Amino acid sequence: MSVEVKDLQNKLYEMHPEIKSHGLDLSLDFDKGKDAWIVGLKKGSHSLTTHLESKDAEDCLNGVKCVYLGVQISQFIKNFEA
């Protein structure tokens, strides 16, 4: 399965509505060398970068919630939400 950036972005917004509700900026870039998506979250001067393995990205598009990414998003919000 080929993952398109816009499809993955839309699915992440759908599965993790806290991204938008907390005003986080989301960026996605594919790293061929790591065979993983680089997921960036930013709010103001605070940022977090994490990886989403290709298999996890495919699962995400198939409706399987990525627990690791959800934990990362929650931790980011907890640490930096004013």
N, CA, C and O of each residue as an XYZ file, in Angstrom:
328
protein
N       0.847     -1.182      0.000
C       0.000      0.000      0.000
C       0.888      1.239      0.000
O       1.844      1.333      0.769
N       0.567      2.158     -0.847
C       1.281      3.420     -0.893
C       0.518      4.458     -0.067
O      -0.692      4.625     -0.226
N       1.231      5.143      0.803
C       0.611      6.130      1.675
C       0.863      7.519      1.106
O       2.006      7.904      0.863
N      -0.201      8.255      0.901
C      -0.100      9.633      0.427
C      -0.145     10.571      1.624
O      -0.906     10.356      2.566
N       0.682     11.619      1.577
C       0.803     12.533      2.701
C      -0.548     13.145      3.093
O      -0.851     13.236      4.283
N      -1.349     13.557      2.138
C      -2.633     14.198      2.444
C      -3.596     13.204      3.103
O      -4.323     13.556      4.032
N      -3.591     11.956      2.611
C      -4.451     10.930      3.211
C      -4.050     10.667      4.663
O      -4.905     10.564      5.542
N      -2.742     10.560      4.902
C      -2.261     10.307      6.250
C      -2.569     11.498      7.160
O      -2.990     11.322      8.303
N      -2.359     12.689      6.653
C      -2.648     13.887      7.436
C      -4.124     13.937      7.832
O      -4.448     14.169      8.997
N      -5.004     13.724      6.878
C      -6.439     13.742      7.171
C      -6.823     12.674      8.186
O      -7.642     12.921      9.071
N      -6.234     11.487      8.061
C      -6.549     10.404      8.988
C      -6.039     10.720     10.394
O      -6.719     10.429     11.378
N      -4.847     11.312     10.497
C      -4.325     11.679     11.808
C      -5.201     12.744     12.465
O      -5.435     12.694     13.672
N      -5.680     13.699     11.687
C      -6.599     14.706     12.230
C      -7.900     14.053     12.705
O      -8.459     14.433     13.733
N      -8.367     13.068     11.942
C      -9.607     12.367     12.300
C      -9.425     11.538     13.581
O     -10.280     11.560     14.467
N      -8.306     10.811     13.669
C      -8.084      9.910     14.796
C      -7.586     10.632     16.045
O      -7.733     10.135     17.162
N      -6.998     11.804     15.844
C      -6.449     12.577     16.955
C      -6.943     14.019     16.849
O      -6.169     14.918     16.521
N      -8.235     14.244     17.126
C      -8.800     15.591     16.984
C      -8.141     16.612     17.912
O      -8.269     17.816     17.694
N      -7.440     16.143     18.939
C      -6.752     17.060     19.837
C      -5.660     17.857     19.128
O      -5.246     18.903     19.626
N      -5.187     17.382     17.975
C      -4.198     18.133     17.199
C      -4.790     19.496     16.836
O      -4.168     20.534     17.061
N      -5.983     19.477     16.279
C      -6.627     20.734     15.889
C      -7.213     21.466     17.086
O      -7.106     22.690     17.168
N      -7.830     20.744     18.017
C      -8.496     21.418     19.133
C      -7.509     22.158     20.036
O      -7.892     23.106     20.721
N      -6.248     21.736     20.042
C      -5.227     22.429     20.835
C      -4.361     23.342     19.969
O      -3.364     23.888     20.442
N      -4.743     23.507     18.701
C      -4.039     24.439     17.820
C      -2.617     24.039     17.478
O      -1.753     24.899     17.307
N      -2.365     22.730     17.376
C      -1.028     22.255     17.023
C      -0.853     22.253     15.515
O      -1.786     21.935     14.777
N       0.343     22.609     15.054
C       0.685     22.481     13.642
C       1.250     21.079     13.436
O       2.087     20.615     14.210
N       0.782     20.411     12.387
C       1.213     19.057     12.066
C       1.978     19.067     10.754
O       1.511     19.630      9.764
N       3.145     18.450     10.744
C       3.892     18.295      9.494
C       4.250     16.825      9.312
O       4.489     16.106     10.281
N       4.283     16.394      8.060
C       4.611     15.008      7.722
C       5.606     14.991      6.570
O       5.401     15.653      5.553
N       6.673     14.237      6.735
C       7.658     14.036      5.672
C       8.078     12.577      5.706
O       8.265     12.001      6.778
N       8.228     11.979      4.521
C       8.649     10.589      4.475
C      10.168     10.510      4.346
O      10.757     11.161      3.483
N      10.794      9.714      5.202
C      12.233      9.481      5.172
C      12.465      8.097      4.573
O      12.245      7.080      5.230
N      12.914      8.074      3.315
C      13.111      6.789      2.629
C      14.161      5.931      3.320
O      14.006      4.713      3.402
N      15.223      6.548      3.817
C      16.295      5.816      4.484
C      15.818      5.092      5.728
O      16.298      4.001      6.035
N      14.876      5.687      6.446
C      14.342      5.076      7.666
C      13.057      4.313      7.405
O      12.558      3.609      8.283
N      12.512      4.450      6.184
C      11.234      3.844      5.817
C      10.178      4.197      6.862
O       9.431      3.346      7.344
N      10.148      5.498      7.191
C       9.225      5.979      8.221
C       8.811      7.411      7.907
O       9.517      8.159      7.232
N       7.646      7.756      8.422
C       7.168      9.133      8.335
C       7.718      9.906      9.524
O       7.696      9.422     10.656
N       8.204     11.094      9.263
C       8.644     11.994     10.314
C       7.446     12.895     10.613
O       7.000     13.664      9.763
N       6.942     12.783     11.830
C       5.765     13.539     12.244
C       6.245     14.686     13.130
O       6.903     14.474     14.149
N       5.900     15.898     12.720
C       6.270     17.071     13.501
C       5.033     17.727     14.088
O       4.028     17.907     13.400
N       5.112     18.080     15.352
C       4.053     18.834     16.023
C       4.692     20.102     16.558
O       5.792     20.069     17.110
N       3.999     21.217     16.393
C       4.538     22.483     16.846
C       3.419     23.360     17.380
O       2.313     23.386     16.840
N       3.728     24.073     18.443
C       2.837     25.102     18.959
C       3.728     26.188     19.533
O       4.461     25.960     20.495
N       3.661     27.366     18.941
C       4.527     28.458     19.370
C       5.978     28.073     19.193
O       6.383     27.634     18.117
N       6.756     28.235     20.238
C       8.185     27.911     20.160
C       8.482     26.467     20.540
O       9.642     26.056     20.544
N       7.458     25.700     20.858
C       7.637     24.302     21.281
C       7.401     23.365     20.100
O       6.480     23.568     19.309
N       8.240     22.343     19.990
C       8.072     21.386     18.900
C       8.456     19.981     19.348
O       9.218     19.791     20.295
N       7.914     19.023     18.650
C       8.184     17.610     18.880
C       8.292     16.945     17.524
O       7.490     17.206     16.627
N       9.282     16.090     17.378
C       9.426     15.289     16.171
C       9.460     13.830     16.590
O      10.180     13.457     17.516
N       8.681     13.010     15.908
C       8.663     11.580     16.196
C       8.538     10.826     14.879
O       8.311     11.431     13.832
N       8.683      9.533     14.930
C       8.614      8.684     13.738
C       7.342      7.850     13.756
O       6.864      7.424     14.807
N       6.818      7.634     12.574
C       5.691      6.725     12.386
C       6.120      5.734     11.302
O       6.215      6.086     10.126
N       6.374      4.513     11.711
C       6.848      3.495     10.765
C       5.848      3.315      9.626
O       4.648      3.515      9.812
N       6.341      2.938      8.453
C       5.476      2.766      7.277
C       4.310      1.837      7.563
O       3.177      2.127      7.176
N       4.570      0.734      8.229
C       3.505     -0.225      8.556
C       2.457      0.422      9.451
O       1.260      0.207      9.264
N       2.904      1.215     10.425
C       1.967      1.912     11.308
C       1.140      2.939     10.535
O      -0.048      3.109     10.809
N       1.757      3.619      9.578
C       1.033      4.590      8.754
C      -0.044      3.877      7.932
O      -1.164      4.371      7.808
N       0.301      2.713      7.373
C      -0.683      1.935      6.618
C      -1.818      1.477      7.525
O      -2.989      1.566      7.156
N      -1.470      0.986      8.715
C      -2.496      0.570      9.672
C      -3.405      1.737     10.033
O      -4.621      1.581     10.135
N      -2.806      2.902     10.225
C      -3.560      4.099     10.561
C      -4.610      4.386      9.478
O      -5.766      4.672      9.789
N      -4.202      4.309      8.220
C      -5.139      4.550      7.120
C      -6.238      3.501      7.069
O      -7.317      3.744      6.528
N      -5.957      2.330      7.637
C      -6.957      1.261      7.691
C      -7.777      1.304      8.976
O      -8.519      0.369      9.277
N      -7.643      2.394      9.733
C      -8.473      2.588     10.915
C      -7.915      2.031     12.212
O      -8.609      2.020     13.228
N      -6.662      1.564     12.192
C      -6.037      1.052     13.406
C      -5.331      2.217     14.085
O      -4.396      2.791     13.526
N      -5.773      2.568     15.283
C      -5.214      3.722     15.974
C      -3.776      3.453     16.395
O      -3.466      2.409     16.970
N      -2.922      4.396     16.105
C      -1.512      4.289     16.460
C      -1.346      4.761     17.901
O      -1.335      5.963     18.165
N      -1.218      3.835     18.816
C      -1.144      4.146     20.238
C       0.099      4.974     20.548
O       0.020      5.955     21.287
N       1.238      4.590     19.993
C       2.488      5.306     20.265
C       2.358      6.779     19.887
O       2.750      7.655     20.659
N       1.815      7.055     18.714
C       1.661      8.440     18.276
C       0.675      9.181     19.175
O       0.894     10.347     19.504
N      -0.390      8.527     19.566
C      -1.358      9.136     20.475
C      -0.729      9.523     21.800
O      -1.031     10.582     22.351
N       0.148      8.667     22.313
C       0.854      8.961     23.560
C       1.763     10.176     23.367
O       1.829     11.052     24.230
N       2.456     10.225     22.240
C       3.344     11.352     21.956
C       2.561     12.664     21.882
O       2.984     13.676     22.440
N       1.424     12.644     21.195
C       0.587     13.844     21.073
C       0.098     14.275     22.452
O       0.159     15.456     22.794
N      -0.383     13.326     23.237
C      -0.884     13.640     24.577
C       0.209     14.223     25.463
O      -0.032     15.181     26.198
N       1.388     13.663     25.398
C       2.511     14.156     26.203
C       2.894     15.563     25.784
O       3.173     16.414     26.629
N       2.909     15.808     24.484
C       3.233     17.148     23.969
C       2.243     18.158     24.511
O       2.633     19.217     25.003
N       0.963     17.836     24.421
C      -0.090     18.751     24.906
C       0.078     18.981     26.410
O      -0.010     20.115     26.880
N       0.316     17.916     27.154
C       0.475     18.017     28.608
C       1.649     18.920     28.965
O       1.545     19.736     29.881
N       2.759     18.783     28.255
C       3.965     19.538     28.566
C       3.904     21.001     28.148
O       4.481     21.857     28.818
N       3.211     21.301     27.047
C       3.338     22.636     26.480
C       2.048     23.424     26.356
O       2.075     24.573     25.915
N       0.929     22.844     26.728
C      -0.337     23.579     26.630
C      -0.416     24.580     27.783
O      -0.260     24.232     28.954
N      -0.659     25.815     27.410
C      -0.752     26.879     28.440
C      -2.137     26.920     29.036
O      -2.409     27.741     29.911
